[in-house]
Structures are given as structure tokens and as C-alpha cells.
């Protein structure tokens, strides 16, 4: 009896290679995410009852957030396993970095992410003021409580789970089902914005989601988009814990007048140059650099 060939991928992510969701299944994943959120809220209430307000909120959120992604992950894993023997799939994580190389790609995407986050502040400053309850809730994830719990939530859990869903499942699924790349990137960015559930996070999430999607399309690397997400969230976390920036609502408050707009223009130029650099990576398929993986039946024969 021949041994079953193992898909070429990287650990945990290989469980999802054979699930390439179409447009309709985006709504199934979203519904399962909402169901997971409800389950997470119930768990949070249990922590509040046992540990009290402060500790209950902190540890309850720490457990509830990853729990929210368990239903869609279980669904995707089961679908992938059921498809794996007879249907082809697409690798969730690839490494198409040539001719730039992995290190240069990593440096470029971090710079582009931070530059775009800075520029998005101009839009946020024109929006109505964030409600106090929402501002307090977001501060609870960054500047209040244990810095290590906040780091785990904001810098580790969010980049991993959200990139798995928005790029690894939604964008990869759209590209794999022959949706035009530009539309696929925009739709996945809208999905990314929607799951943040408020416009003050949704606007930068959409802009960053378009950048993340472009990088995923060109490189196929989910780890690279996780790095981008990590860089954005960690920078926000660090800044929110610097006393001098505690009451700052916008970079316009820190850099008034022309100084802000000079840096804004420099960031836009940097992003354009970095995007042009990534255009040098050859795209092998209409779906981008997402490598196919054969059904296990063909790998065994």
C-alpha cells in the first residue's frame, strides 16, 4: 500500500488547502464567525461572574476572541478534509518573493503598512468623533490592563486569525473561483472592514485590507500579510502606551500644519514605490501566485 503524500505547506495552515470557498460561502463563514462571537460573549459573562469586573473583562476577552474563530475554522477544516482526496486545492501559504527576496519583501511591507496607517489618519480626522463607550472599549484592548495580555490579543491573535479568514479564506477563495483580482481584493477588504463592526476601525481596515490583499495576490504569502497586520497593530499598541500620546486623537494633533502633509506626501510616494517593486514579482496565474495542490488520490498514484 502506498503512503499518503502530504500537501506541501507549513504546519497548521495545510489543514485548509483543499477548501477554496466561493462567494456564497463567504456568508457561511461570516455567519459562523458571528456564532463564534456569541459563544465568546457567553464565555466572557462566565469570567465576569467568577473573576469580577476588571479581571473578568481582561481574561474573558482573551479567551473569547480566539473562540470566535473556532466555528469557521472547524467548518473550513472539515470541508478541506472532505475535498482533499478527489478535489484539487490551493496552498494557503506560498513564498513567491523573487526577485525581491523574502527579507526585502518583509521590510517593504512593514514600511508600506505603517505609511498607509499614517495616511488613513487624514480620513479619520474628518469623521465624527468616536463615541466614548467605543473609545473606552478600544483603550481596554491597548492601554488599559496587562500589556502582555493586550499584546497577545492585538499583536498575535488578531493578525493570525483575521488574516487566516480575510486573506487565507475569503481572498484566496475569490481568486480561486475566478473572480477578477481587483474585485477579489476589494471584496476581501470590505469583508475585513465589516468584521471590525464600527466605521472608525472599518475605514483604515479597508485601506489596509486592499494593501494586504495586493501583497497576498503577488506573493501568495499569508505569513507576509500576518507580518503586516502585526506591524500595524503593534505600532498602535506601543503608541497607546506612551504617556505623551495618551490623549492624542490624530497625528494632526502632533504634527500640525504643513509638517503633517509633507510626511503624508512622503508616505504616499513610498507606498507607490513599494507597490511598483512588488509588481516586479511575476504572476503565474490569473488567480495570482497561489500554488495549486493535487488531490491526495493523484499524489498516491
N, C-alpha and C positions, 0 to 999 in steps of 0.2 A: 504494500500500500504506500502510495507516495505521500510525503509530508505536505501539509498545507502551507503554501507560501504566505508569508506575512507582508501586508502592504508596506511600502517604503514610506515611512513618515516618522514622526517624532513623538513617541510615547503616547500620552493621553489623547492627543488630537486625532490619532489614527482611528479611533472608535467611530468617527463621524465621516470618514472618507466617502462612504457609499450612500450618504444621504445628501441629495442635491435638491433642496426644496424649490418648488415653483412659486409663482406669485400667490396662489391661493393658500399655500402652506405657510406663508408669512403670517397670515391671520391666525392660523392654528398655533404657531409659535408665540404670537402676541397674547392669545387667549391663555395659553399655558403659563406664560410669564405673569399675567395678571392673577391667575390661580395661585401661582407660587408666592406672589406678593401678599395675597390674602392669608395664605398659610403662615408666611413670615410675620404678619401682623398679629396673628393669634399667638405665635411663639413669643413675640415681644410683650404681649399682655401678660403671659405667664412669667416672664422675667420681672416685669414691673410688680406683679403680685408677690413674688418671692423676695426680690432684692431691694424693692423700694424705687423711688422716682429716679434718682441720679444714676445709680449703678444699673438699675433695670433698663433704662434707656440705652446706656452705653453698651452693655453686653448683649442686650436684646437685639439691637441693631446689627451688632457684629455677627450674630447668628442668622438673623432674619434676611440680611442682604444676600448672602450666597444661597440660602434656602430658596429664594425667589426663582433662581435659575435651575433648580433641580428638576421641576417638571418638564421644561423644554429640552433639557439635556437628556433626560431619560427617554423622552419621545424620540429625539434625534438618534440616540444610540440604538434603540430598538429598530427603528426604520433602517438605519445603516446596516445593522447585523442581518436583517431580513433580506436586504438587497444584495449583500456582499457576494453571495455565491454565484449569482447569474447575471447581475447588472454591473456595468462599469461605474466608476465613481470619479471624483476629482479630489486630489490631495488638498487637505485643509491648509497645510503649511508647506511652502516651497522656498527655494533660495535662488531666485533669478536676480543676481546682483551685478553680473558682468555687463559692461566693462568698468563700472564704478568700484566694485568690491564691497564686501559686507561692512567694513569699518567706516568707509566714506559714506555709504548709504545711511548708516546709523547716525553719524554726525550731522548729515544734511537734514534728515527727517526731524531730529531734535530741534535744530535751528529753525526750520520751517514751521514746526508746531508752535514754538514759543513766539515766533514772529507773528503768526496768524492770530494767536490768542491775544497778543498785544493790540493788533489792529481791530479785532472784534469789539474791543472796549469802546471804540468810537460809536458803534451802533447801540451798545448797551446804555451809553450815557444819554442817548436821545430817547430812550424808552421811559415810561412812567417808573417812579420809584418802586422798588420791590417791597411787597407787604412785609410788615415787621415780623409776623409769625414765620414767614418763609425765610427771612434773613436769619432769624434766631435758629431755625432748624438747620440751615446750611452751616452756620457757625458751629453748631454742635458736632458737625462732621469734620471740622477743620481746626478751630482754635479752642474749643471747649473740651474738657475731659482729657484722657490719656493720649499723648502724642503718638504712642506706639499703636494703640487701637485705631486712631484716626489714620495713621499711615497704612495699616493693614487694610482698612476699609477703602480708603481713597486711592492709594497708590498701587495696591496689589490686587484686591478683589475686583474693583471697578474695571481696570484695564483688561484683566483676564476674561471675566465673564461677559462684559459688554462687547469686547472685540470678537470673542467667540460667536456671539449672537449676531451682531450687526455686520461684521465683515465675513467671518468664517461660515455663517449660515446664510444670512439674507443676501449679501452681495455675491458671494460665491454661487448661491442658488440661482440668482437672477442671471448672472453671466453664463452659468452652465445651462440655462434654459433659453439661451439665445436672445435675451433682452439686450438692446443696444448698450454698449459700455457706458456712454454718457448718462443715459436714463437709469441704468442699474446703479451707478454711483450716486446719482441724485436721490433715487428712491431709498437706497440704503441709508443715506444721510438723513432723509426725512424720518425714517424709522428710528434712527439713533436720536434725533431730536425729540420725537414723540415720547419715547420711553423715559425722558427726563421730567415730563409731566408739568413743566412750567416754562413760560416764554423766556425768562431771564437766563435759564440754562439752555433752552432749546436753540436759541439763536447762535451762540458760539458752538454748540454741539453740531448744528447743521453745517456750519462753515468748516469746522474741523473734520466732520464726517466726510465731506467732499474731498478734503486733502488725504485723509486716511484711505478712502476708497480708491483714489488715484494711485497711491503708493501700492495698495494691495493688487490692483489691476496690473501694474507694471512689474511687480516683483513676485506676487503670489505669496508673500511672506506675512503670515499672521503675527509672527513674533515681532516683526518690524512695526506693525501698527500697534501692538501692545506696548512697545517701547515708546512710541509717540504719545499714546494715551497716558502712560506712566509719567513721561516728562511734563505734560500739561498739568496733570493732577498734582504731581509732587511739587511743582513750582508754585501752584496756588496754595498748597498746604503750607509750604515754607513761608510764603509771603504773609499768610494769615496769622502766622505765629511770631512775626516780627512786630514788636511793640509800635514802631514808627508807622506801620501800615494798618493798625487795628481798625481805625475809623475811616480809612480811605475807601471810597466807593468806586473811584475810577482813576485811571492813570492820568486823566486830565487834571485831577486834583494835585498830582505830584509833579507833573510836567506841564504847567500852564503855557498858553500862547503857542508860539511858533516851535518851541522845542519838541512838543508832542508830535506836531505834524511833520517835522523833519525826520524824527525817528520812525513815524508811521510810513513815510515815503521810502525810507531806507529798508524797512521790513518788507514792504511790497516788492521792492526791487530784488531783495534777497530771495523771497519766495518764488518770484518769476524765474530767477536764475536756477534755483534748485529744481523747480518743475522741469525746466528745459534740460537739466542734467539727467533727470530720470527718463526723459523722452529718448535718451541715447540707449536705454535698455531695450533691445529688440523684443517685440511682442510676437509670440509664436502662433497665437490663435486669435480668432475674433473674441473669444472669451477672456483674453489676456493670458498672462503666464500662470495659468492654473493647470498643473500637470495631470493628465488622465491616469487612472489606476485600473488595471484589468480586473474583471471578476475573478474570484478565487477559483472558480471552475477552470478558467483558462490558465491560471497560474499553476494549477496542479497537473495539467495535461502536458 
